[in-house]
Amino acid sequence: MPISLPRPIAAYFAADQDDGGAIAMCFSENAVVIDEHRTHKGRDAIRKWKTEASAKYSYTATPFEVSEQNAQTVVTARVAGNFPGSPVDLRYAFVLQHDLIARLEITA
């Protein structure tokens, strides 16, 4: 059963199947993404991060749980694809601002 996500987060997971440009437009101009212990600041860096990740692996992310924690919207998603350890459940901690994503940290 699909879960209900705030609009910017639903847009993020929908764009995750597209290119890095589509993902970057889900974020504010000065947004920050932290993934695999690396920080990507600004839309251009976020676009590059997603483009490189998409070129390296094919995967799908299926959100199955959402909660509010410390002013963050935390989504847990099952990520499956052609990477070592697949499938894995990842935690996406979003901070929203003005109907865009201002910060995202992805952890295991």
N, CA, C and O atoms as CSV, one atom per row, in Angstrom:
chain,resi,resn,atom,element,x,y,z
A,1,MET,N,N,0.840,-1.173,0.000
A,1,MET,CA,C,0.000,0.000,0.000
A,1,MET,C,C,0.890,1.242,0.000
A,1,MET,O,O,1.746,1.386,0.873
A,2,PRO,N,N,0.699,2.138,-0.968
A,2,PRO,CA,C,1.539,3.337,-1.028
A,2,PRO,C,C,1.314,4.235,0.187
A,2,PRO,O,O,0.212,4.293,0.732
A,3,ILE,N,N,2.359,4.926,0.600
A,3,ILE,CA,C,2.243,5.857,1.710
A,3,ILE,C,C,2.083,7.270,1.160
A,3,ILE,O,O,2.417,7.544,0.007
A,4,SER,N,N,1.568,8.154,1.998
A,4,SER,CA,C,1.377,9.544,1.594
A,4,SER,C,C,2.615,10.353,1.986
A,4,SER,O,O,3.008,10.373,3.152
A,5,LEU,N,N,3.218,11.013,1.012
A,5,LEU,CA,C,4.428,11.807,1.243
A,5,LEU,C,C,4.137,13.271,0.969
A,5,LEU,O,O,3.309,13.582,0.112
A,6,PRO,N,N,4.801,14.183,1.683
A,6,PRO,CA,C,4.698,15.600,1.327
A,6,PRO,C,C,5.094,15.797,-0.141
A,6,PRO,O,O,5.953,15.080,-0.654
A,7,ARG,N,N,4.477,16.754,-0.806
A,7,ARG,CA,C,4.664,16.950,-2.241
A,7,ARG,C,C,6.129,17.003,-2.688
A,7,ARG,O,O,6.475,16.311,-3.646
A,8,PRO,N,N,7.019,17.792,-2.043
A,8,PRO,CA,C,8.412,17.830,-2.525
A,8,PRO,C,C,9.104,16.471,-2.415
A,8,PRO,O,O,9.942,16.125,-3.247
A,9,ILE,N,N,8.749,15.712,-1.391
A,9,ILE,CA,C,9.386,14.399,-1.221
A,9,ILE,C,C,8.835,13.399,-2.236
A,9,ILE,O,O,9.585,12.594,-2.789
A,10,ALA,N,N,7.542,13.450,-2.475
A,10,ALA,CA,C,6.968,12.593,-3.525
A,10,ALA,C,C,7.605,12.927,-4.876
A,10,ALA,O,O,7.891,12.033,-5.673
A,11,ALA,N,N,7.826,14.226,-5.127
A,11,ALA,CA,C,8.474,14.639,-6.386
A,11,ALA,C,C,9.900,14.098,-6.461
A,11,ALA,O,O,10.360,13.691,-7.528
A,12,TYR,N,N,10.598,14.096,-5.325
A,12,TYR,CA,C,11.966,13.562,-5.287
A,12,TYR,C,C,11.973,12.087,-5.702
A,12,TYR,O,O,12.749,11.688,-6.570
A,13,PHE,N,N,11.109,11.283,-5.080
A,13,PHE,CA,C,11.131,9.849,-5.393
A,13,PHE,C,C,10.644,9.590,-6.829
A,13,PHE,O,O,11.109,8.650,-7.473
A,14,ALA,N,N,9.726,10.402,-7.328
A,14,ALA,CA,C,9.297,10.257,-8.726
A,14,ALA,C,C,10.441,10.625,-9.674
A,14,ALA,O,O,10.656,9.950,-10.680
A,15,ALA,N,N,11.169,11.688,-9.355
A,15,ALA,CA,C,12.281,12.137,-10.206
A,15,ALA,C,C,13.486,11.214,-10.095
A,15,ALA,O,O,14.359,11.221,-10.963
A,16,ASP,N,N,13.538,10.419,-9.026
A,16,ASP,CA,C,14.666,9.513,-8.830
A,16,ASP,C,C,14.789,8.527,-9.979
A,16,ASP,O,O,15.858,7.955,-10.194
A,17,GLN,N,N,13.715,8.325,-10.715
A,17,GLN,CA,C,13.753,7.420,-11.868
A,17,GLN,C,C,14.235,8.147,-13.124
A,17,GLN,O,O,14.468,7.514,-14.154
A,18,ASP,N,N,14.386,9.475,-13.045
A,18,ASP,CA,C,14.806,10.276,-14.197
A,18,ASP,C,C,16.277,10.659,-14.067
A,18,ASP,O,O,17.054,9.976,-13.401
A,19,ASP,N,N,16.637,11.743,-14.703
A,19,ASP,CA,C,18.036,12.169,-14.697
A,19,ASP,C,C,18.332,13.089,-13.508
A,19,ASP,O,O,17.434,13.446,-12.745
A,20,GLY,N,N,19.587,13.459,-13.367
A,20,GLY,CA,C,20.003,14.317,-12.272
A,20,GLY,C,C,19.369,15.687,-12.308
A,20,GLY,O,O,19.173,16.301,-11.259
A,21,GLY,N,N,19.041,16.185,-13.497
A,21,GLY,CA,C,18.400,17.490,-13.613
A,21,GLY,C,C,17.031,17.509,-12.968
A,21,GLY,O,O,16.664,18.494,-12.327
A,22,ALA,N,N,16.279,16.451,-13.122
A,22,ALA,CA,C,14.950,16.364,-12.520
A,22,ALA,C,C,15.051,16.327,-11.003
A,22,ALA,O,O,14.251,16.953,-10.308
A,23,ILE,N,N,16.022,15.603,-10.496
A,23,ILE,CA,C,16.231,15.561,-9.044
A,23,ILE,C,C,16.624,16.937,-8.528
A,23,ILE,O,O,16.084,17.395,-7.521
A,24,ALA,N,N,17.554,17.601,-9.199
A,24,ALA,CA,C,18.052,18.899,-8.721
A,24,ALA,C,C,16.930,19.912,-8.572
A,24,ALA,O,O,16.983,20.758,-7.679
A,25,MET,N,N,15.913,19.847,-9.428
A,25,MET,CA,C,14.812,20.806,-9.367
A,25,MET,C,C,13.901,20.581,-8.154
A,25,MET,O,O,13.050,21.422,-7.867
A,26,CYS,N,N,14.061,19.485,-7.453
A,26,CYS,CA,C,13.297,19.249,-6.217
A,26,CYS,C,C,13.902,19.999,-5.037
A,26,CYS,O,O,13.281,20.096,-3.978
A,27,PHE,N,N,15.116,20.532,-5.214
A,27,PHE,CA,C,15.866,21.140,-4.118
A,27,PHE,C,C,15.917,22.654,-4.263
A,27,PHE,O,O,15.811,23.190,-5.366
A,28,SER,N,N,16.082,23.341,-3.121
A,28,SER,CA,C,16.311,24.788,-3.156
A,28,SER,C,C,17.706,25.053,-3.741
A,28,SER,O,O,18.540,24.151,-3.819
A,29,GLU,N,N,17.936,26.284,-4.142
A,29,GLU,CA,C,19.190,26.637,-4.818
A,29,GLU,C,C,20.427,26.287,-3.982
A,29,GLU,O,O,21.442,25.856,-4.528
A,30,ASN,N,N,20.345,26.472,-2.670
A,30,ASN,CA,C,21.502,26.233,-1.789
A,30,ASN,C,C,21.346,24.979,-0.928
A,30,ASN,O,O,21.931,24.886,0.151
A,31,ALA,N,N,20.575,24.040,-1.399
A,31,ALA,CA,C,20.314,22.820,-0.628
A,31,ALA,C,C,21.586,22.000,-0.434
A,31,ALA,O,O,22.586,22.171,-1.131
A,32,VAL,N,N,21.498,21.101,0.547
A,32,VAL,CA,C,22.616,20.218,0.873
A,32,VAL,C,C,22.119,18.777,0.845
A,32,VAL,O,O,21.051,18.463,1.369
A,33,VAL,N,N,22.920,17.903,0.219
A,33,VAL,CA,C,22.666,16.459,0.248
A,33,VAL,C,C,23.892,15.789,0.848
A,33,VAL,O,O,25.025,16.053,0.447
A,34,ILE,N,N,23.642,14.915,1.818
A,34,ILE,CA,C,24.715,14.109,2.396
A,34,ILE,C,C,24.390,12.658,2.087
A,34,ILE,O,O,23.353,12.142,2.505
A,35,ASP,N,N,25.279,12.004,1.354
A,35,ASP,CA,C,25.080,10.610,0.949
A,35,ASP,C,C,26.439,9.929,0.931
A,35,ASP,O,O,27.405,10.482,0.405
A,36,GLU,N,N,26.521,8.749,1.495
A,36,GLU,CA,C,27.767,7.989,1.567
A,36,GLU,C,C,28.892,8.839,2.155
A,36,GLU,O,O,30.022,8.801,1.667
A,37,HIS,N,N,28.584,9.601,3.197
A,37,HIS,CA,C,29.538,10.439,3.936
A,37,HIS,C,C,30.123,11.569,3.090
A,37,HIS,O,O,31.150,12.138,3.460
A,38,ARG,N,N,29.500,11.903,1.976
A,38,ARG,CA,C,29.945,13.015,1.138
A,38,ARG,C,C,28.841,14.060,1.105
A,38,ARG,O,O,27.655,13.731,1.073
A,39,THR,N,N,29.251,15.332,1.113
A,39,THR,CA,C,28.307,16.438,1.121
A,39,THR,C,C,28.307,17.116,-0.244
A,39,THR,O,O,29.363,17.402,-0.810
A,40,HIS,N,N,27.112,17.368,-0.760
A,40,HIS,CA,C,26.923,18.008,-2.060
A,40,HIS,C,C,26.089,19.263,-1.811
A,40,HIS,O,O,24.954,19.170,-1.342
A,41,LYS,N,N,26.645,20.436,-2.121
A,41,LYS,CA,C,25.983,21.705,-1.823
A,41,LYS,C,C,25.577,22.409,-3.104
A,41,LYS,O,O,26.395,22.595,-4.005
A,42,GLY,N,N,24.309,22.800,-3.183
A,42,GLY,CA,C,23.788,23.538,-4.331
A,42,GLY,C,C,23.250,22.621,-5.412
A,42,GLY,O,O,23.614,21.448,-5.504
A,43,ARG,N,N,22.358,23.197,-6.242
A,43,ARG,CA,C,21.705,22.383,-7.284
A,43,ARG,C,C,22.687,21.767,-8.277
A,43,ARG,O,O,22.493,20.627,-8.698
A,44,ASP,N,N,23.728,22.489,-8.657
A,44,ASP,CA,C,24.676,21.927,-9.628
A,44,ASP,C,C,25.381,20.696,-9.054
A,44,ASP,O,O,25.548,19.693,-9.748
A,45,ALA,N,N,25.793,20.774,-7.794
A,45,ALA,CA,C,26.456,19.636,-7.153
A,45,ALA,C,C,25.477,18.474,-6.971
A,45,ALA,O,O,25.847,17.310,-7.119
A,46,ILE,N,N,24.234,18.804,-6.650
A,46,ILE,CA,C,23.218,17.757,-6.481
A,46,ILE,C,C,22.941,17.082,-7.822
A,46,ILE,O,O,22.825,15.858,-7.885
A,47,ARG,N,N,22.836,17.860,-8.879
A,47,ARG,CA,C,22.644,17.297,-10.231
A,47,ARG,C,C,23.796,16.350,-10.570
A,47,ARG,O,O,23.564,15.248,-11.068
A,48,LYS,N,N,25.029,16.768,-10.305
A,48,LYS,CA,C,26.208,15.945,-10.601
A,48,LYS,C,C,26.198,14.664,-9.766
A,48,LYS,O,O,26.479,13.579,-10.276
A,49,TRP,N,N,25.870,14.799,-8.475
A,49,TRP,CA,C,25.805,13.625,-7.582
A,49,TRP,C,C,24.826,12.586,-8.128
A,49,TRP,O,O,25.157,11.405,-8.238
A,50,LYS,N,N,23.637,13.030,-8.463
A,50,LYS,CA,C,22.612,12.088,-8.924
A,50,LYS,C,C,22.954,11.507,-10.293
A,50,LYS,O,O,22.738,10.318,-10.529
A,51,THR,N,N,23.485,12.331,-11.195
A,51,THR,CA,C,23.873,11.837,-12.522
A,51,THR,C,C,24.936,10.755,-12.402
A,51,THR,O,O,24.858,9.727,-13.075
A,52,GLU,N,N,25.930,10.984,-11.544
A,52,GLU,CA,C,26.996,9.999,-11.362
A,52,GLU,C,C,26.464,8.724,-10.709
A,52,GLU,O,O,26.840,7.624,-11.113
A,53,ALA,N,N,25.599,8.858,-9.710
A,53,ALA,CA,C,25.034,7.679,-9.041
A,53,ALA,C,C,24.193,6.857,-10.015
A,53,ALA,O,O,24.256,5.628,-10.011
A,54,SER,N,N,23.407,7.539,-10.849
A,54,SER,CA,C,22.545,6.847,-11.802
A,54,SER,C,C,23.357,6.139,-12.881
A,54,SER,O,O,22.951,5.090,-13.379
A,55,ALA,N,N,24.516,6.719,-13.245
A,55,ALA,CA,C,25.365,6.086,-14.254
A,55,ALA,C,C,26.053,4.852,-13.688
A,55,ALA,O,O,26.344,3.901,-14.414
A,56,LYS,N,N,26.309,4.878,-12.385
A,56,LYS,CA,C,27.043,3.785,-11.754
A,56,LYS,C,C,26.139,2.575,-11.479
A,56,LYS,O,O,26.561,1.432,-11.653
A,57,TYR,N,N,24.912,2.827,-11.054
A,57,TYR,CA,C,23.997,1.739,-10.685
A,57,TYR,C,C,22.599,1.979,-11.222
A,57,TYR,O,O,22.170,3.122,-11.382
A,58,SER,N,N,21.896,0.896,-11.497
A,58,SER,CA,C,20.457,0.959,-11.773
A,58,SER,C,C,19.750,0.498,-10.520
A,58,SER,O,O,20.122,-0.517,-9.931
A,59,TYR,N,N,18.732,1.233,-10.104
A,59,TYR,CA,C,18.043,0.879,-8.880
A,59,TYR,C,C,16.647,1.477,-8.859
A,59,TYR,O,O,16.316,2.367,-9.641
A,60,THR,N,N,15.843,0.966,-7.947
A,60,THR,CA,C,14.550,1.574,-7.645
A,60,THR,C,C,14.480,1.782,-6.137
A,60,THR,O,O,15.004,0.981,-5.363
A,61,ALA,N,N,13.831,2.859,-5.735
A,61,ALA,CA,C,13.632,3.159,-4.316
A,61,ALA,C,C,12.129,3.195,-4.062
A,61,ALA,O,O,11.400,3.966,-4.687
A,62,THR,N,N,11.681,2.357,-3.143
A,62,THR,CA,C,10.257,2.263,-2.826
A,62,THR,C,C,10.025,2.671,-1.374
A,62,THR,O,O,10.308,1.895,-0.461
A,63,PRO,N,N,9.508,3.888,-1.151
A,63,PRO,CA,C,9.240,4.328,0.225
A,63,PRO,C,C,8.160,3.465,0.873
A,63,PRO,O,O,7.156,3.138,0.241
A,64,PHE,N,N,8.377,3.096,2.152
A,64,PHE,CA,C,7.346,2.302,2.834
A,64,PHE,C,C,7.018,2.798,4.234
A,64,PHE,O,O,6.118,2.265,4.882
A,65,GLU,N,N,7.746,3.827,4.717
A,65,GLU,CA,C,7.455,4.351,6.057
A,65,GLU,C,C,7.827,5.824,6.095
A,65,GLU,O,O,8.838,6.223,5.516
A,66,VAL,N,N,7.023,6.636,6.771
A,66,VAL,CA,C,7.325,8.066,6.906
A,66,VAL,C,C,6.981,8.501,8.324
A,66,VAL,O,O,5.982,8.068,8.899
A,67,SER,N,N,7.836,9.374,8.880
A,67,SER,CA,C,7.581,9.904,10.221
A,67,SER,C,C,8.206,11.292,10.322
A,67,SER,O,O,9.012,11.689,9.482
A,68,GLU,N,N,7.818,12.017,11.365
A,68,GLU,CA,C,8.405,13.331,11.653
A,68,GLU,C,C,9.316,13.175,12.861
A,68,GLU,O,O,8.901,12.660,13.899
A,69,GLN,N,N,10.576,13.629,12.718
A,69,GLN,CA,C,11.548,13.521,13.809
A,69,GLN,C,C,12.423,14.764,13.813
A,69,GLN,O,O,13.121,15.032,12.835
A,70,ASN,N,N,12.394,15.528,14.906
A,70,ASN,CA,C,13.279,16.690,15.060
A,70,ASN,C,C,13.217,17.632,13.861
A,70,ASN,O,O,14.254,18.005,13.312
A,71,ALA,N,N,12.030,18.012,13.458
A,71,ALA,CA,C,11.806,18.945,12.344
A,71,ALA,C,C,12.248,18.384,10.991
A,71,ALA,O,O,12.466,19.132,10.039
A,72,GLN,N,N,12.374,17.081,10.923
A,72,GLN,CA,C,12.712,16.419,9.667
A,72,GLN,C,C,11.603,15.438,9.312
A,72,GLN,O,O,10.947,14.873,10.187
A,73,THR,N,N,11.408,15.250,8.018
A,73,THR,CA,C,10.527,14.185,7.545
A,73,THR,C,C,11.432,13.022,7.170
A,73,THR,O,O,12.259,13.126,6.264
A,74,VAL,N,N,11.264,11.917,7.877
A,74,VAL,CA,C,12.141,10.767,7.674
A,74,VAL,C,C,11.367,9.692,6.914
A,74,VAL,O,O,10.315,9.228,7.354
A,75,VAL,N,N,11.909,9.317,5.777
A,75,VAL,CA,C,11.295,8.298,4.925
A,75,VAL,C,C,12.240,7.096,4.875
A,75,VAL,O,O,13.438,7.243,4.629
A,76,THR,N,N,11.695,5.934,5.106
A,76,THR,CA,C,12.466,4.708,4.933
A,76,THR,C,C,12.015,4.073,3.627
A,76,THR,O,O,10.820,3.911,3.378
A,77,ALA,N,N,12.989,3.717,2.799
A,77,ALA,CA,C,12.677,3.153,1.486
A,77,ALA,C,C,13.514,1.906,1.240
A,77,ALA,O,O,14.665,1.815,1.664
A,78,ARG,N,N,12.914,0.960,0.551
A,78,ARG,CA,C,13.639,-0.229,0.098
A,78,ARG,C,C,14.283,0.111,-1.245
A,78,ARG,O,O,13.599,0.461,-2.207
A,79,VAL,N,N,15.603,0.001,-1.291
A,79,VAL,CA,C,16.340,0.312,-2.509
A,79,VAL,C,C,16.903,-0.997,-3.054
A,79,VAL,O,O,17.644,-1.703,-2.369
A,80,ALA,N,N,16.542,-1.307,-4.287
A,80,ALA,CA,C,16.969,-2.556,-4.916
A,80,ALA,C,C,17.560,-2.246,-6.281
A,80,ALA,O,O,17.041,-1.418,-7.030
A,81,GLY,N,N,18.657,-2.928,-6.590
A,81,GLY,CA,C,19.281,-2.686,-7.885
A,81,GLY,C,C,20.519,-3.534,-8.071
A,81,GLY,O,O,20.679,-4.572,-7.429
A,82,ASN,N,N,21.393,-3.085,-8.955
A,82,ASN,CA,C,22.578,-3.864,-9.290
A,82,ASN,C,C,23.813,-3.368,-8.530
A,82,ASN,O,O,24.877,-3.189,-9.121
A,83,PHE,N,N,23.670,-3.152,-7.240
A,83,PHE,CA,C,24.789,-2.722,-6.406
A,83,PHE,C,C,25.020,-3.770,-5.305
A,83,PHE,O,O,24.106,-4.518,-4.955
A,84,PRO,N,N,26.233,-3.817,-4.768
A,84,PRO,CA,C,26.523,-4.794,-3.713
A,84,PRO,C,C,25.604,-4.589,-2.506
A,84,PRO,O,O,25.376,-3.459,-2.072
A,85,GLY,N,N,25.086,-5.682,-1.975
A,85,GLY,CA,C,24.231,-5.619,-0.795
A,85,GLY,C,C,22.765,-5.383,-1.082
A,85,GLY,O,O,21.970,-5.268,-0.149
A,86,SER,N,N,22.382,-5.307,-2.360
A,86,SER,CA,C,20.985,-5.063,-2.724
A,86,SER,C,C,20.126,-6.269,-2.374
A,86,SER,O,O,20.565,-7.405,-2.549
A,87,PRO,N,N,18.915,-6.047,-1.886
A,87,PRO,CA,C,18.275,-4.780,-1.554
A,87,PRO,C,C,18.680,-4.319,-0.158
A,87,PRO,O,O,19.176,-5.097,0.657
A,88,VAL,N,N,18.453,-3.025,0.092
A,88,VAL,CA,C,18.770,-2.446,1.391
A,88,VAL,C,C,17.694,-1.410,1.738
A,88,VAL,O,O,17.146,-0.747,0.858
A,89,ASP,N,N,17.409,-1.289,3.020
A,89,ASP,CA,C,16.489,-0.242,3.470
A,89,ASP,C,C,17.316,0.981,3.870
A,89,ASP,O,O,18.196,0.890,4.725
A,90,LEU,N,N,17.027,2.122,3.246
A,90,LEU,CA,C,17.751,3.356,3.528
A,90,LEU,C,C,16.829,4.362,4.189
A,90,LEU,O,O,15.617,4.362,3.976
A,91,ARG,N,N,17.436,5.219,4.998
A,91,ARG,CA,C,16.722,6.270,5.727
A,91,ARG,C,C,17.020,7.598,5.043
A,91,ARG,O,O,18.180,7.992,4.919
A,92,TYR,N,N,15.986,8.277,4.607
A,92,TYR,CA,C,16.099,9.577,3.946
A,92,TYR,C,C,15.533,10.625,4.907
A,92,TYR,O,O,14.329,10.640,5.162
A,93,ALA,N,N,16.385,11.495,5.437
A,93,ALA,CA,C,15.941,12.552,6.361
A,93,ALA,C,C,15.885,13.873,5.594
A,93,ALA,O,O,16.917,14.435,5.228
A,94,PHE,N,N,14.672,14.357,5.360
A,94,PHE,CA,C,14.438,15.567,4.573
A,94,PHE,C,C,14.135,16.756,5.485
A,94,PHE,O,O,13.431,16.615,6.485
A,95,VAL,N,N,14.665,17.914,5.137
A,95,VAL,CA,C,14.233,19.192,5.704
A,95,VAL,C,C,13.632,19.981,4.545
A,95,VAL,O,O,14.283,20.223,3.529
A,96,LEU,N,N,12.379,20.374,4.723
A,96,LEU,CA,C,11.667,21.107,3.666
A,96,LEU,C,C,11.647,22.593,3.981
A,96,LEU,O,O,11.612,23.002,5.141
A,97,GLN,N,N,11.670,23.391,2.917
A,97,GLN,CA,C,11.606,24.844,3.070
A,97,GLN,C,C,10.959,25.419,1.818
A,97,GLN,O,O,11.451,25.215,0.708
A,98,HIS,N,N,9.855,26.137,1.999
A,98,HIS,CA,C,9.162,26.787,0.881
A,98,HIS,C,C,8.837,25.803,-0.239
A,98,HIS,O,O,9.056,26.103,-1.413
A,99,ASP,N,N,8.326,24.655,0.110
A,99,ASP,CA,C,7.880,23.639,-0.843
A,99,ASP,C,C,9.014,23.054,-1.686
A,99,ASP,O,O,8.786,22.519,-2.771
A,100,LEU,N,N,10.238,23.167,-1.168
A,100,LEU,CA,C,11.395,22.523,-1.799
A,100,LEU,C,C,12.190,21.793,-0.714
A,100,LEU,O,O,11.969,22.007,0.478
A,101,ILE,N,N,13.094,20.952,-1.129
A,101,ILE,CA,C,13.954,20.246,-0.183
A,101,ILE,C,C,15.179,21.122,0.083
A,101,ILE,O,O,15.891,21.503,-0.847
A,102,ALA,N,N,15.417,21.439,1.352
A,102,ALA,CA,C,16.572,22.256,1.730
A,102,ALA,C,C,17.752,21.394,2.163
A,102,ALA,O,O,18.910,21.800,2.062
A,103,ARG,N,N,17.430,20.180,2.654
A,103,ARG,CA,C,18.494,19.296,3.127
A,103,ARG,C,C,18.010,17.856,3.042
A,103,ARG,O,O,16.847,17.562,3.319
A,104,LEU,N,N,18.905,16.973,2.659
A,104,LEU,CA,C,18.627,15.537,2.618
A,104,LEU,C,C,19.862,14.799,3.086
A,104,LEU,O,O,20.965,15.025,2.588
A,105,GLU,N,N,19.663,13.910,4.055
A,105,GLU,CA,C,20.749,13.019,4.463
A,105,GLU,C,C,20.269,11.590,4.291
A,105,GLU,O,O,19.220,11.211,4.812
A,106,ILE,N,N,21.036,10.804,3.561
A,106,ILE,CA,C,20.697,9.406,3.291
A,106,ILE,C,C,21.653,8.522,4.084
A,106,ILE,O,O,22.873,8.621,3.948
A,107,THR,N,N,21.073,7.653,4.917
A,107,THR,CA,C,21.892,6.740,5.715
A,107,THR,C,C,21.280,5.339,5.673
A,107,THR,O,O,20.119,5.152,5.308
A,108,ALA,N,N,22.100,4.371,6.059
A,108,ALA,CA,C,21.620,2.987,6.111
A,108,ALA,C,C,20.852,2.752,7.382
A,108,ALA,O,O,20.366,1.645,7.614
